[in-house]
Amino acid sequence: MRPPAGGAPTRRPARPPAIDGNQPLTTLSKNVVFNLVGQGLVLALSFIAVRYIFRLLGADVFGIIYFNITLAALLTTVLELGISATTVREVSQYFDVERAYVTRLIQTFSLVYWALGAVILVVVFAGAPLLVRYWINLTTIDAETAANMIRIL
């Protein structure tokens, strides 16, 4: 290799090793394989668990459980408001430069999350009977039991 005029020789970037059947898996490849296997197992076990949960608990309880899961996912998505992404960006940008700013930022966002959580807790606790009466069709359990399940879950 010839050095450029007035400088050090340039280096070629290293080529990744050729992929053939005889080379061991890299760490990245192992992680991809393990993640795929793990996700497949979670999916398979979910299908099996749904069948047994539905049989053992009944349609009403199963429906209330999934209603709560859906409600939690919806509220999490709607009320996240980009706070997590903003926190990560600001902390990574200012962590070494302005620690006091980062501390105040985390305290502020934590206060916002706790306040939203408290509001949601009060609304769900107070509104559980209305949710049961107008949104959930019960056939085997009474409305008060269903409302208490929603409050607990």
Secondary structure by P-SEA (a helix, b strand, c coil): ccccccccccccccccccccccccccaaaaaaaaaaaaaaaaaaaaaaaaaaaaaaccaaaaaaaaaaaaaaaaaaaaaccaaaaaaaaaaaacccccaaaaaaaaaaaaaaaaaaaaaaaaaaaaaaaaaaacccccccccaaaaaaaaaac
